Amino acid sequence: MSAKAIREATGKHLINKYLGGNTAAVQCRFASVEADTKFSELVSNNPWLKTEKLVVKPDQLIKRRGKLGLIAVNKDLNTVVDWVNERMNQNHVETATANFALPSGEKEPNKQHLASKDGAKPAAPPARNLVGDSKALPMFTNNTKAIIWGMQNRAIQSMLDFDFVCNRKSPSVVAIIYPFTGDHKQKYYWGHKEILIPVYKQMKDAMTKHPDADVLVNFASLRSAYSSTVETMEYPQIRTIAIIAEGIPENYTRKLIKLADEKKVSIIGPATVGGVKPGCFKIGNTGGMMDNILHSKLYRPGSVAYVSRSGGMSNELNNIVSKATDGVYEGVAIGGDRYPGTTFMDHIMRYQADDNIKMIILLGEVGGTEEYQVCKALQTKQITKPLVAWCIGTCAGMFTSEVQFGHAGSCANSNQETATAKNEALKAAGAHVPDSFDYLGDIVGKVYEQLVKQGVIVPKPEVPPPTVPMDYSWARELGLIRKPASFMTSICDERGQELIYAGMPISDVLQKNVGIGGVISLLWFQRCLPPYVCKFFEMCLMVTADHGPAVSGAHNTIVCARAGKDLVSSLVSGLLTIGDRFGGALDGAAKMFSEAYDKGMHPAEFVNHMRNKGQLIMGIGHRVKSINNPDQRVKIVKEFVMANFPATPLLQYALEVEKITTSKKPNLILNVDGVIACSFVDMLRNCGVFTREEAQEYIDIGAINSLFVLGRSIGFIGHYMDQKRLKQGLYRHPWDDISYVLPEQYNNDN
């Protein structure tokens, strides 16, 4: 992937143009200076230049590798004018970064300037020792122990699965550092078994308790990668650090490289996927998923070692090497930043010193000059093993302007840094260079076959790897397994982009203004019910919301609230009182009245039948209200149902029963439970949405009582908040309201 970069002034102009006064974006104040710019006119057009402290710098391409070093900050106008005049139309080179010319506001690159750099001697990279003074010392073995910085569960599990398939005796990950939680243990799989890996808040605890760990894999973000790496290098036991994060400022990276040289520590990265040593150890997500690791035969060592910049391309190298040779012995991706912690030469010289490695592969890319150090080593016979090399990015020559590829360092600032020039230099130095990347596998196989014929490489018999259990989620995604679900749901689905209530997206629920009644119809009954039904639901919630503090449910809630209990505990204590005697008679009333009506029993016959059985009629009777003091809630619900429901046979039946019961006792009225229950049954049976079987099912499962439970919860919460707001103390019932009835004393038994 490539993209044409734009210059900073162009970018600011676009921001001002498209993020104008109608947005909260702050306008970018800048002024462009060309060779023929008159400063008097510039100041006239931009009067703020005379009053503000200024920053002056070349108008450069905006790139991921960061700002160039030529800059003046906090200067007044006169100083800026002198600064610009001194540098205008001159070439300037910033040490160890990029070359550029002033001015550089033109859209096409300064080709004359680029040409002046062709043939310039590339600056030698800073020398550094790899893992101490001994280059023969391997970076990883099958006993390597690593500490992970960051809670990267999938990467850690991938490392453990790799260890298992390599027949390691123990896991390579011994500890995790995660400063955002306390010390604890995290569960992972080791083959079929589960193991616990300790997690430490402090790095010093992890280092102290695991002195055998000599590798740290740093998954910290770009904001904390520098500080965590510096802290790591305070512990001499750590020989290798892999920094995964990209975007670390180049200045910080150079400081890390300098400190690593002093501490004799090898740094892989930044901006890398890591590295792998088949049969021994792998860093993080290197090598991809387990099927790719097995396909590339990374579970046992081969004879070929490679070093690349790109982590993604290293995965392709694993595939190429496994097909063309006996496999990978070791592979490292040094990272795409302009200043990698370790260079191509660092790893190639390590491979040169390892007798188990018979051939080396170098995969470079456009940008930088490190490949020329490899050329020099080939010419001076420092590298004697066969080297297959290729630099990707040869397509950059097809573009008329400078091209910035995906990596921060993959941009040619001179002809020497182009991939084509480096490929030619490597070929001239004695490396095996294919005509294109397409033929890389062919030339690798050709060199390998020559080494086999010469007896340098003796192919070993293939050993099948142990079976690694597949994760359930991955196996299910591939369609390899199935299992019955533990739960089933048919009312709500939160997995997609938008929450769905019984098939209706939440946005439609709000836009159509279905209200609480509509939400109840969707979540309780899986369908949109008619508007009058939704209104009935809402009316039931309102009339049942509360009935004062004296009822048992509210009383319990108040007592709990005054005892200092939390909202949920207080609410639950009130809800637990709901039953046949308090509030919970809706389901019972619905069943009694509907059964009597369905059997064709006359209201008087029904009353006599219940009296003969010695049972109370649910939904009939009130402790306070009577026919002379009617319950207004019942009146409101009854009038609405009579006016809006298509048919109300069961409610009419209940009213006939009320006439009989009130003739015997005035408080045996149809109460709010009864009127809601009978109206609910009439709705289920006559609204035209439910079958008779569905209506009966909702009656049997207790759906009608849910209206009282939901409505009364509103009141209970109100009582809880009221007691807290009034700051009422612990409740103790008065003695004069308690009748103490104790058994008689045994006076003379003794």
Buried (B, 14 or more C-beta within 10 A) or exposed (E): EBEEBEBBBBBBBEBBEEBEEEEEEEEBEBBBBEEEBEBEEBBEEEEEBEEEEBEBBBBBBEBBBBBBBBEBEEBEBEEBBEBBEEBEEEBEBEEEBBBBBBBBBEEEBBEEBBEBBEEEEBEEBEEBBBBEEEBEBBBBEBEBBBBBBBBBEEBBBBBBBBBBBBEBEEBBBBBBBBEEEEEEEBEBBBBEEEBEBBBBBEBEBBBEEBEEBBBBBBBBEBEBBBEBBBBBBEBEBBBBBBBBBBBBBBEBBBBBBEBBBEBBBBBBBBBBBBBBBBBBBBBBBBBBBBEEBBBBBBBBBBBBBBBBBBBEBBBBBBBBBBBBBBBBBBBBBBBBBBBBBBBBBBBBBBBBBBEEBBBBBBBBBBBBBBBBBBBBBBEEEBBEBBBBBBBBBBEBBEEEEBBBBEBBBBBBBBBBBBBBBBBBBBBEBBBBBBEEBEEBBEBBBBBBEBBBEEEBBEEEEEEEBEEBEBBEEEEEEEEEEEEEEEEEEEEEBEEEEEBBBBBBBBEEBEEEEBBEBBBBBBEBBEEBBBBBBBBBBBBBBBBBBBBEBEBBBBBBBBBBBBBEBEBEBBBBBBBEBBEEEBBBBBBBBBBBBBEBBEEEBBBEEBBEBBEEEEEBBBBBBBEEBBBEEEBEBBEBBBEBBEEBBEEBEBBBBBBBBBEBBBEEEEBBBBBBBBBBBBBBBBBBBBBEBBEEEEBBEBBEEBBBBBBBBBBBBEBBBBBBEBBBEEEEEEEEEEEEEEEEEEEEEEEEEE
